[in-house]
């Protein structure tokens, strides 16, 4: 196939700017129709396809990212290719022997077009990104849209390995939202952020995120500093992405328009925060969704055993480093010899603060362990949680979410944290042009990472910050009340009656434990008569991408195959072929260092 360069089309002439929108929990009696701006259309064929920008499995496996010709001024196609490389590697296990591309999943070249825009939910001050991939193989006689939301706080391609890998090879259009988070970082020193195409621009230059702040140094990013508490609107973000998909299809196939929720199948799928987002979409009024598949969802329903992410994250950030000293056979990394002294210090600090008991590190570790177990943590979740401890994820998540829930601006964060590039001596400095240019493609949406670091108000006493973050949940200060109000705004409701929903969760998930999230949600929904099915996958933890690490690959199976299988089953049921999957506990077999085989997965029939 002859390579065709990406072609930008001024989309104001090809897309309408609004569509009807109503939800079960409108911000006003009449929810405003979604408005889309910064509309673009690009074509992707030949060596620049939709699914991997021409990288294919071999290119996605490459250890080095695709290079920029000019590191300070990468082009939009270069940024897109690198963003796809980064997001594939951040979600899927692409390592040889892991089964991707052989046993499950696809990185096959899919030619087509991309439509993108900024969308804003009613009441929000900052937009979220929406993007629709329309494959050339789209069949206007069998109209299908897969709508998804990025996992974690990732950018717009954050669900490419989840929704794109399943939907695009089947000829479905795939609609994405970054759900108000993403990688549109703003450099306060340079006064620059990301434009619609990912390239750097200044205020007033069509940026995806322009923080309202008097601060003049450091880095701001949308999840922490938009002041919109985006998690409260996850469901609306998903619905607006689906609406944008219909408008994009009208433009792509005008002879077959209109595309409506009445004549187009829409299946929502996501994992982690994306899984929570599609479950929030499931509760919105209107017959606009045909089915939902949610993997390892971050969801808080208020049911028995349910705990908000902020609650169990701040608890884990404080206690888990100490508690893990009581456990044996932890996965590596983290390397025990390196972390044991630090974890021992944590035990002593917790004892001095009166948070645990014990005269020595062994009894202190058991005290911390017993506390976590009594609060619902399983041994499997604690063991897998060692990864989050080793990479300091608990602290990173807690700081960002405290700011988001409390709707704090840059420089107002309640425990004194900031974000900045660092010198070798860990002092803050301005970011370089090369660092700033790569944020949109390389960042995960939550620092530290991509050259942006988390700055502590108490660098020599990390426990001080962690205790401050914890008291925003347990205390009664004005800041605590403000943060808890934001958390309450994110509580999920029941899915719409008659909507088929499949929830899939790994029993060993240590970042979003099912005991606090999926299990109470499913129990409450099923008790209310909703059509929710639950797959519990033994020996599956939260991060497929880390299964390339030998010890993790030997212990755990990937979760993505079950998400794809659930999508297959749901799609077949909608076609009238077979029933929805039943509730099941899937007894997998870890591959113990051997190549993954179908027998390891024990896929339900």
N, C-alpha and C positions, 0 to 999 in steps of 0.2 A: 504494500500500500504506500502511495506517495505521501510524504509528510506534508501536512498543511499547517502553516503557522497559526497560532492563536489569533483570533480576530475579535477585537472589541467593537461592540455595537452600542451606540447611544440608545439606551433602552427606554427612554422616556416616550418614544414613539411606538414602542412595541408592547408595552405592558400597561395595564390600567393601574391606578394608584390605590384602589381600595376594594375591599370585599366585605360582605356582611360578616359580623362576628358577634356571637352572644355566648355567655358562659353562665354556669350555675352560681357563680359568686362574683357578679360584676362589681366594678368599682363605683358605678353609678347605675341608676335604673336603666339607662340605655348605654350599653358598652359601645364605645366609639369604634368605627370600622378601622382596620389596620391600615396604616399609611406606610408606604415603602419609598425609600429614597436611595440615592447613589446606585441606581439600577445598572447592571452590566450584563453582557452576554459574551462568552468566549467559546470558541470551538476547539475541540481536543481530539485529534486523530493522529494516526500513524505513530510516531515516536513520542507523542504527548497525549496519552489516553486519559479517560476519566478516573480509572481505578488506581493507577500507580504512576501517572505522568510518564509512562514509558519505561519505568525502572524494572518492572517485573519482579518476580521473586528473588532473583539473583541480586538485582540492584537494591531491593529493600533489605536484603541480608547484609549488604556491605557495611562495614564498621564505620567508615567515614561518610558523612552526609554529602549529598551532591554539592559541588563547589559553586561559589559565586565568581563570575569573571572579575567583578570589582567588589571587593568585600564591603566597601562603604556604601555602595550604590547598587545593590542587587536589583534585577529586573523583576517584574511581576511574575512571569513564567518561572524564573529561577526560585522565587519565594514559594510559589505554589508547589513545585516539585519537591522542594526541601520540606515543606509542611506535610506533604503526603508521606514522605520518608519518615519523618519524626513521629507522626501519629500512628502509622502502621506499627512501628517498632515499640511505641508506648503501650499498645493494646494487645497485640497478637504474639504468640510464640512462633517465630519464624525460623528458629534454629533447626538445622538438619536433625532428623530423628524425632522432631516434635509432631510431625504429622500434617503440618499446614501445607496445603497445596497438593498433598498426596492422599491423605485419609479424609480430610475435610477442608472446606474453604477454597477460595479461588483468588488468584491475582491475574487472571487472564485479561488481556487487553480489551477494553471496552471503549469504542469511539463514541463521541457524542458532543453535547453542548452543556455548558454551565450557565445558569442564571443566578445572579446574586444581588443582594440589596441589604439595606438597613431597615429594620422594622422596630416599631416602638409600641409597647402595650400601654393602655390607658393609665395615666397617672405616673408613668416612669419618666425620668429626666434623661436617661441615656438609652440608645438603641441596642438591640441585639442583632447579630448577623443572621441572615437566612441565605441558604444556597440550595439550588436544585440542580441535580445532574440528570440530564435527559439522554439516555442512550439512543443511538441511531436505530437500534432494534426495537424501540418502543412500539407496541402494537396498539393502534388507536381503537381496534376492535375488542381488545381485552385490556381495558385501562386499569393500571395499577400504580399506586404511589406507596412507597415505604417512607414514613416520616420518622425522624430520629433526633435525638439531642446528644450533645457531646458528653462523654464521661468526665468525671472530675470537673475541672474548670477549663478544659482544653478549648482550643480554637475551633473554627468552623469545620475543619476536617477531622474532628476528634472522634467521630463514629464511623469513619470510612471502613475500618476493618469489621465493623458490626453490621451496619445497614447496607453500606455500599457493596461489600463483598458478597452479600446474599442477594440483594435486589438487582444490581446492575447486570450481572450475567443472565438474569431471568427476564431482562427487558423491561423492568419496572423503573420509573423515575424515582429518585431518592432525594428527599428533602431534609435539610439539616438546619439546626439552630445551635448557636453557642450558648443559648439560654441566659444571656445577660452576663456571661463571664468572658472567657476567651483570652487571647494573647494580644489584645490591643493596648499594650503598655504605653504610658506617657512619660517621657523624660522631662522632668521639671527643670533641670539645669539647661537643657537645650531648647525647651519649649516645643518638643516634637512628639508626634504620635503616629499611628498607622492610618493610612487612607483605605479606601474600599478595596484596593488591589494589594494591600499589604505593604506598599512602599511608604517611606517616611514623608511626613508633611508637617506643617505648622498649624497653629490654631486658625480656624476659619478656612482651612484647606480641605474640608470634607472628611474630617477624621472620624473614626469609629468611636472614639472616646476622648472627650475633653473634660478633665476634672475641674470642678468648681472649687478653687482653693487659693489661699494666699501664700501657701508654701512655694518656695522657689528652688528647692534642691531635693534630690532623691528621685524615686520612681513611684508612679501611681499606676494602679491597674484596676480594671473594671469591677471584678468580683468584690474586691475589698473597698473600693472608693467611689462607686457610682452613687451611693446613698439611696439606692433603690431596693435593697434587699431582694435581689433577683430570684432567689429560691421561692419566694412567695408567689411568683408568677410563672413558674416552670411550665405548668399546663398551658397557659396562654401562649407562651413562647412556641410550644409544640404546635398548637393549633394555627398560629400565624404562619409557621413554616409550611404547614399543609395547605393553607390558603394561597400562599405564594406559589406553591407547586401547581395548583390549578391554573393560576394566572400565567405561569411560565408555559404550561402545556397549551393554553390558548394561543400564546405567541408562537410556540414551536410548530403547532399544527392548526393553523387558523381555519383550514378547510373542515376540520373535525370539531371545532369549538361549538358550544361551550363545554368545558370540562367542569363538572360540579361534583359535590359530595354524593349526589344522587346517582350519577352514572360512572363514578370512578371509585374503585376499591382503594381504601386507605388502611394500611396496617402500620401501627406504631411499634418501634422496637428501640431499646436502649439498655445499656449496662451501667451499673454504679449510679452516679448522679443522673446519668441519662435514663437509667431504669426507673429512678424515682420520678423523673420528669414525665415519662410516658404514662406512669400510673396516675400522676396528677392530671394529665390530659384526659385519662379515662373517666374522670369524675365530672367533666364538663357536660353541660346539657347539649342536646342536639344529636341527631343520628348521623354524625360525620365520621365516626371511626368504625371500622369493621372488626378489628381485633387488636389486641395489645400483647406483646411479649416483653417482659421485663427481667433482665438478668441482674443478679446481686444488687437489688435496688436499695438506695439510701432513701428510706421512707419511714415516716413516723406517723402512726395512725391513732395513737392514744389508747390502743387496746392493751390487754393484760400483757405485761412484759415489755411493751414498747418503750424505747428510750430515744430521745433526739440525738442526732449525731454529735452536737456540741457537748452534751452530757457525757457520753461514753468516751469521746475523744479527749476531753480535758482530764477525765479520770485516768485514762490510759497514759496520757502524757506525764502525769505525776507518778503513778504507782507501778506501771508495767516494767520499767527498767529494773526496779528492785525485785519485783515479783518473779521475773524470769530467772533470777539466780536460784530460785527454789526448784526449777524445772530441769529435767534432763532431756537429752536428745533434741536440742534446738536445731532448726535448719541453719545452714551456713551459706552466705553471711547472715548476721554479723559474726565476726571471728571472736570466739569466746575469750581467748587470751587477751585480746585488745579491749574488749568492752567490760570484762568482769571488774577491773579496778574502778571504772566510771560508775558502774551499776552499784558497786559497794559504797561508793561515796554518796550516791543517791539514797541508798538505804539509811545511811547515817544522818543525812540531811532531813529525811522524812521523819526519823525518830526524834531529832532535835525539835522539829516543828510540831510534834505531838500527833502526827498523822498515822503512825504505825507504832507497834510495840516491839520489844525485843532487846536483849542485852548485847547481842552480837549480830553480825551480818546474816548468819544463817536463820536465826529466829526472826530477824527483821524482814528478811525476804519471805519467810512463811507467812508473816503477818500481812504483808502486802498482797501475797497470793491469795490468802484466805478472804481478804476483803473483796478482791475482784471476783473470786468464785461466788461469794455470797451475793454479789450484785448481778449475777447472771452470765459471767464470762465462762465459757467452756475451756477445757484444756486444749482442745483443737484450735480455738480462736486465739488463745494466749500464745500457743506455740507458733502459729503463723504470724501473729502480731509482732514477733521478734523482728521481722523485716521492717515494719513501720517504725519500730524503736531504733533499729540500726541506721535507717535513713532519716531519722528525725522528722518523720511525716506528721506525727501527732501534734507537735508544736506548730509546724507550718500550717496545718489545717486549722488549728484552734485560733491562731492569730488572725488569719484571713476571715474566718467565719464570724468571729467576735465583731470585727469591723463591719462586715456585711449586715449581720443581724441588727446591730445598733445603728446602722445607717450613718456611720462616721465618715467625715471627710478626711483627706490627707492631712496629717499632723494632729488629728483629734483622737487617734486610736486609744482606747481606754487604758491599756497597760503600757503605753509609751513606746510601742514598736514603730519602726520605720523600715523602708526598703531603699536599698542603694547598691551601687557597685562598691567594691572594697579594694583598698590597697593591700599589699602583702602583709602589712602589720594589722590588718582588719579594720583600719580606719576608713570611713566613708570617702568616696571620691565620685566625680562625675563619670558617667559612662562614656566609652569611646564611640565614635561613629560606627565602627564595625560591630561592636556589641549591640548597639541600638538597632542597627539594620537587620539583625538576625532574630530579634525578639519575637516578631510575628510568626516566623516559621519554626523557631526552635523551642520556645518557652512552653511550659505545661499549663500556664494560667495561674499558678500559685508559686511564688518564690519560696525557697531558694532554687535557682536554676537559671540557665542561659545568661550568666553573669550578673544576675540580680540577687541580692542577699537580704536576709532578714536581720535587722539591727535591733539588738536588745537594749532596753533602758538600763538593765542591770547585768552587764556582760560577765561580771565575776560571780554572779549569784543567779544562775538560771532558774533555780527553784522559786525565786521571788516572782518572776514573770509567770511561771506556770501556776503558782498559787493565786496570782491576780486573775488569770484567765479562768481558773476554776471557780473563784468566788463570784464571777459574773453569772454563773449558773446557781450556785448555792447561797449567795449572799442577798442582801436587801438594799444595796446602795442604789443611787439613781442610775448609775451605769448598768448595774445588774438588772434592774427593772426594764431598762431600755433594751438590753440584749434579749432578755426572756420574752419581751413583747414581740420582737422580731422572730424569735423561734416559734412562738405560738402562731404566727402568720403562715408558717410553712406546714402546719399539720394537714395530713391528707384526709380526704373524705372517701366515701364508697364509690366504686366504679358504677357507671350507668347500668341500670337493669338490662339484662339480656346481652351485654357486651362480653364476648369471650376474652378472657385474660389468662395468660400463662405466666407464672412467676417461677424463675429458676434461680437457685442459690446454692453455692458450695457450703457444705457443712463445716469446712475448716476455714471459712472466711474470717480473717483476723482484723480487717480494716472496717468492714461493715457487717458485724456479726448477725447472722439470720435470727438469732434469738431476740434481738432488739428491733428488727426491721421486718423482714419478709414473714416470719412466722406469725407475729401478732396481726399483721395486715391481712394475711390470708385467712386466719381464723375469724377475724372480725367480719371480713367480706363474705365468707362462706356462711357464717351464722346469720347474716342479713339476706341470704338467698341470692347472692351475686354469683355469676358464672366464672369463678376463679379456680384455676388448677395450679398445683404446686409440685415442682420437681426439686427434690433435695439430692444434691450430688455429693456423695462421699469422696473424700480425698481431693476436693477442689477448694482452693483458696482464692484470694481476690485478684491476683495479678498474673494473667497468662503470660505477660511479657517477661516475667522473671523465671519462667520455666526453662529458659535457656541456661540458667545457672545450674550446674550439675546436681547439686543437692536438692534443689527445688524440683527439677525435672524428674528426679528419681522418686520423690515423695508424693507429688501432686499431679493430677490430670488437668487438662485445660477445660475451661467452662464454655468457650465459644462454640464447640461442636454441639452442645446441648441447646444453645440459643438458636443456631441454624436449624437444628432438628425440630425445635418447637415451631419455628417459622414455617418449615415444610409442612408440619402437621396442621397448623392453623390454616395455611393456604389451601391445602387439600380439602379440609373441612368446608371452607367457604366455597370451594368448587363443587361440593357435594360428594366428595370421595373420602369416606371414613369419618370417624368421630374425633372430637377433641381429645388430646392426651389426658389420661387420668392422673390423679395424684400418685406419686411414686417416690420411694427412696431408692436411689440408684447406687448399687454396690459396685463401685469401680475397683480396678486393680492397678495400683501404681506400676509404672514400667521399669522401675529399679535400674535405670541406666541403659535400658535397651530401647530401640526405636518403638514409638507408639504404634499399637495395633488396635484394630476394632475391638478385640476382646478386652482390652484395657478399659474401654469406655463403657461397655455394657449398655449400649444405647437402648432405651425402652422401645418396644415394638407396639 
